[in-house]
Amino acid sequence: MFESYEQKQEFYGKIFNIVHIVLICFFSVFAVFIFAYNILILVSHLSGEGEKTQDFNFIDGNYLVEVSSNAWNAYYSQFSLLFVEEKEINYENVIKHDGKSEYEHVYLFRNVYEDGGVTYSVGAVISTTKEACVVYGDKHVKYEDIIGEVRFSIPVVAIFGDAFFMFIYLFLLISYLAFLYIFSTTQMGYDILFTKHLKKELKKNNSFGISDEKNRVEEVVVKMETSEEIVQNALNYIISDFDNKNIDNIIDVQTIKNALLVLGECDFSSKEKVFVYLASINLLNAYTKKPYAFESLKKKYFFKKYVNVLVDFIVKNPNNDVKAYSGEGVVIIECMGMQFSFHGVKLTQDLWNKEWSQIKLQPYADYIFHLFYDKEFAGNDFSKAKSNSSIMKYIKSIEKSLKNKKE
């Protein structure tokens, strides 16, 4: 489906943006509604009858209550959605508080007026008789008017008149936060969010002198993230993708030609260039096993001789960033923390033994190759590689195969 990691990143970036915009719009509309509804409640309250508690309908066992008593403002916001355990309250179970403070038991009770009106209030029982109890403010309440015990509350007002809508809103909000967390912890998500952040920064500061946006982003990435961090992030991505859902599907022809040129150049002047050299061997190793590989390259391992070229260089020029080892039937070369392994290589040097990490890089060959290729070899004329007859033979065979396909 995707020819490269960049195309995959671009596709999922669009999906992320669509989901992000839809959810942000939903939450924004709901926030506007909450604000407007709160204004209406406030206007209604200011035009009401002083401290008299307003009558709010209960919502499926939960009650929207105005706490007008100063004694309880410290416990609940002025308007609170109370979650009440509805049960029959009587003298005996009220006085049995299981050793808890009397104010740890808060009850919701009805205020029944002579005209038949009903409001709700909250309070703790401070004294009792067989017929009634006294709550805050010396108000007598019959046990039959105590609805139940308040378990906890949410200081909100706009509930659409139904708890179902509040549940949907909270569910979507939690899902959105979970989506952001899961997405941002994957390598793909990290790359998309990081690139998005860089583009915003580049719009603020256009002083890099580079016109192409992709190159500008890569230029800033180099400044903000070390090569070791890039490699470690790539390793984390590969290890986390244990079921190989994000493996490279297609390695394009131009990438194969670029990998061949890198081998022919044999440029080991930086650890990043050595990394690309190793990634090129890994890429060609993966490509030759593909069913769509050109016949001139299919299952031919000519590139393995280039492993010894690098091993000889490492032995003569010891470096902590790049080290070579011999494993059980495998040559292991570590570069900035990533372990490249190659089977069937006859070493020309004696190396220390080391156990292979068993992390297979070939399924991600295209992704690994492009970690540093564009940065290290953009604009390179590959003059040394073009004078290498062996390398040019394979490149010409690829171009000939492409020409035959077109005809």
Secondary structure, DSSP 8 states (H G I E B T S, - for coil): --SSHHHHHHHHHHHHHHHHHHHHHHHHHHHHHHHHHHHHHHHHHHTS-TT------EETTEEEEE---HHHHTTS-SEEEEEEEE----HHHHH--TT--GGG-EEEEEEE-TTS-EEEEEEE--EE-SSEEEEGGGEEEEGGGEEEEEEEEE-----TTSHHHHHHHHHHHHHHHHHHHHHHHSHHHHHHHHHHHHHHHHHH---S----HHHHHHHHHHHHS-HHHHHHHHHHHHHH-TT-TT------HHHHHHHHHHHHH---SSHHHHHHHHHHHHHHHHHTTSTTS-TTTTT--GGGHHHHHHHHHHHHS-BTTEEEEE-SSEEEEEETTEEEEEES---SS---B--------GGGHHHHHTTTHHHHHTT---HHHHT-HHHHHHHHHHHHHHHHHH-
